[in-house]
Amino acid sequence: MDLQYLLYLQENVRNETLTPFMMEVSNIAISFWLLAVFICIYWCINKKAGLFILASYSISSLVNAIVKLSFCIYRPWIRSSQIIPAGNAIKSAGGYSFPSGHTQVATSYLFSSAVLTWAKRKWLSILFVLTILIVAFSRNYLGVHTPQDVVVGFIMGVLSVYWAYLFINRTNQDKRNDIKLLINAIIIGIVAIIYFIFKSYPMTLDAEGKLIVDPQRMMRDGFLGIGVWFGFNLGWFIEKNYVDFSTDCSLTSKIIRSIVGIITVYLVYYKLGSLFYSFMPNIYARMCQWLFMMLYTIAIYPMIFKFIENKILNNIDIGQIDEQQN
């Protein structure tokens, strides 16, 4: 039934005009630039709201990896040669199918945003939810996910938002909870590493004797989720207890924070991140790449801009005092 639905879309709905649009919708859902928007919210607009969205993303990344590597369900075109993915969608759809990572990540971003905007801007919340549905449909339209893939991806995304809500509430309570939350997060990450390494994976071969899905590739994607998880949890703990920056600053400061921040986050991911691949196995390099990017985003960069801004403000204050005395 699920494959028949994909065949129906492939034969009756897919066309040359709609396909490029669906490709863009699908790609934007997991793009660096969408993540950059929520990072800027965290740095410059509403720290608590930004942390909530990034917490949802962090939880969703790990949960998706655990579920995907547990079920190890093959993609639709592997299950049926009649399914032909549209455009170049297959390039970003390697490995296992269930649940849809694009749908789950988009849900973690946008449903958490919908929760935040519901009280004052219901129309915006509705727009966020509609965008999630379009992203989910695009994965079916492109032939890279079945309906159950996107439905479960959506459900897991919503659950990730709920778990992020519980997490944020805990962090707003007694500070003694912080170290417990961090230790629990580290334990969860270590257990996930052990699970990914030692669990069994399907070793089905194609007609040429090659693995249909390389477990090492899927483990690398799983370790990406662990890296996001570790980086976020280390980041929020350090920021809350040792940095504690504020978004209450001038528009100029916010613009500078955003521009410099996005450029440096990009460089940390692509330049510093690429160094890990030169001296460690790919799965661990992938984990470290995302760990350091998230840690830099949540704690290190705020530490840097708080220090610099405080220095500038102090110098201005001292200069004004000297002028008044003269």
N, C-alpha and C positions, 0 to 999 in steps of 0.2 A: 504493500500500500504506500509506504513512504517513497519508494523508488518510482512508483507509478505517478505520484504527484510531481516529482522532479522531471519525469519524462513529459508530463503534460505541460509544465512550464517551458521546457526546452523546445517543444514542438509547436506550442500555441501562443506563448506569451513573449518569449525571447525574440528580440529584433536588434538590428544594428543601431538604432537610435537610442533604445533604452539601456543597452548593455554598458556603454561607456559611463552613463550616469550611475548605474548600479555598482560598477567597479570603483568609482570615486567614493560613493557612500560607504562601501565596504572597507576601502583603504583608510579613509579618514577615521574610522572607528578605532583603529589601533595606531594612528600616526603619532609621531613625536610632537607635532604641532598642537594636536588636541590636548595631549598631556601638558604641554607648555602653558596652555590657557589656565588649567587648574593649578599649576605651579605658581603662576603669577597671582592668582587669587590668594593663594597661601601667603606669598611674600608681601603683597601690596594692598589687598582689599579687605579680606576677612580671614584672619589666621585660623580661627576655629573651623570655619566652613571649609577652607582649603584642606585642613588636616583631615576632616571628615571624609571628603572626596578621595583624598590620597590613601586614607586608611581603607576605604571601600575597594579601591584599586589593588592595594597590597593584598588584602584578604582574598579577593577574587582571583588574583594571579596564582596564588598558592593553591587554592581550592580547585581551580580549573586544571592545574597540573596534576594534582593528586587523582582527581576523578578520571581525567583523560588517560593517565598511565595505569590506572587500575582496570578499566574496561577494555582498553586497546582495540577499539572498534575501527575497522577500515573505512576509508573514504568511499563515497557512493560509486565513483567510477571504477574502483577496485572490485566492489561487490557486483557491479553490472557494467559490461562493456558498452551498453546502450547509452549510459550517462556520459555526456561530453561536456566538461566544464567550459564556461564561456570565457572569451578573451584570454587574458593571461592569469586568471584567478588561481590556476593550479600552482603558480609559483609561490604564493603565500599560503598554500593549503596542503603542505606535505604532512605526512604522518597520520596520526589517528584523528577520528572524526568527532567523537562524542566526549563532552558537549562542545558546542561552538565557542571557541575562544573569542572571536570577534564580537559575538552577541553578548557574551558574559562580560567582557571588558567594557563594551559600550553601555551595558546596563549598570555596571558599577559606577561609571562616571556620571551618566545622565539621570539614572533614577535617584542617586544621592543628591544631584542638583535639583531634581524635581521636588524632593522632600524639603530642601532648603528654601525653595521659592514658592511653595504651595500657599503659605499664609498670606503673602502680599501680592504675588503675581501668578495666579492660577493658570492664566493663559500660557505663561512660559513653562510651567510644569507640564501642561498638556503637550506643548511642543516638544519637550524633552522626551516624553513617553512615546509620542508619534515617531520621533527620530529613532528610538530604540527599535520600534516595530519595523521601520523601513530597513534598518541595518539587518535585522533578523531575516526579513524577506529577501534581502539582497543575497544572502548566503544560500538560500534555496534557489533563487533565480539563477545564480551563477553555477549551480550544480555541484557545490563543494560541501554542502551539509544537508542532511535530511531534516524534516520537520521536528522530529524528536530531539535532534541535536540542538536546534535553536530554542525550542521550548525549555529544555533542561538548562541550557545556557542562560536563558532569561531568569528562570527560577533561582539558579545558583547565584546570579548577579544580584537579585533582590535580597536573597539571604545574606550575601556579603555586605550589602548596605545595612541590613539589620544588625549584623555582628559588629560592624564598624560603629553603629550608633551605641551599642552596649559598651564597646571599648572606649569611646570618647567620654561616656558618662563615668566610667571607672577612673579615667585619668583626671576627671574634674573633682574627684573626691580626695581622700587623704593621700598625701604624697608617698606614704609608705606602701601604697598599692603599686607605685611605679616600678620598683625593683622586682616585685612579684610578677607583674605583667611582662617585664623584659625577660626574666628568667624563663617564664612559661613559653614565651615566643621563641627563645633560643632552643629550648628543648623540642618544641614542635618542629622547628627547622631541622634540627639534627636527626630527629626521627624520620622526617621526610627524606633526608639524604640517604639514610640507611635503607629505607624502604625502596627508593628508586634504584639503588645500586644492586640490591640483593633479590628483588622480586623477579619473577620470570616474565618473559615477553614472547609474543608469537614470533616464530622463526620461519614463516611460510615463504617459499621460494617461487619466483615466477618461471616462465617457460625457459628463460635463459640461465636459470640457476642462481639468480640474484635475489636478495631479500626484498620482499614487497615493501616493507617498511623497516628501516634500519633502527633498531632500538637505541643506538648511540645518539642518533639525531633526536629522537623523542626524549631521551634522558637530558640532552642539552636544553631542550625547551622546558623540561620540568625543573632543571636547575636555574633557569631564568626566573621562574616563579619563586623559588627559594631565595634567590638573590634580592628580588624586590621585597620579599618578606623580611629578610634580615636587615636590609638597608633602611627600610621604613622604621622598623622597631628600634633599631639602634639610634636612628635619627631623631625620632620624637622624644626618646628618653634624654638624649644629650641636650637637645634644644630646650626642653621644658626645664631641666634641672641646672643647666649651665649657660644657656644663652638667653632665652626668654625675650626675643625681639618683639617689637610692636609694629603694627601697620599704621599707627597714627603718625604719619609724616607728611611732608609736602608732596605736591603733585610731581615736582621735579625729581625728588628722591624716589618716588614710585616708578617713574619712567626709567630712571637710571638703573634701579634695582632690576627691573624687568629686562631691559636690553642687555645689560652686562650679565645678568643671571642666565638668561636663555643661551647666550653665546657660550658661556663657560660650562654650563651643563652639557651642551652639545659637544664641546671639546673634551670634557671629562669622559663622556660616553664613548666617543669615537676614537680619540687620540690616546688617552690614558687607558681606556678599556681594551684597545687593541694590543697593548703591551702584555696583557695577561696571557694572550694566546701564544706568545713567543716562548713562554717558559713553564706552562702547565697544560694539562689535558683540556680539551675543548669544553667539557661539561663544567669543570671548575672555573675555567676562564669566563664562561658565560655567566656563572653565578657571581663572580667577583666584579665583572663589568657592571651588572645591574645593582649589585650591593653598593658599590662606590658611587654610582650615579644617584641612587636614592639617598644615600647618606649625605652626599654633597648637597643635594637639593633641600633636604629637610633640616640639616643642622650646620654643615660646614659653611655654606654660602651665607646663611643668615648670621653666623658668627662673624664672618668677614665684613659684611655690609654694616652690621651694628657697630663694630669696632671703628670702621672708617667714618661712619656718620657721626658717631660720638666725638671722634677726634676733630672733625670739621666744626661741629657745633661748639665744642669747647674753645677752639681757636677763635671762632666768631665772638663768643661771649667775652673772652679775655680781651679781644681787640676793642669791643664796644666799651668795656670797663676802662681801658687805657685812654680811649678818646674822651670819655666823660671826665676822667680825672685831669686831663690836660685842658 
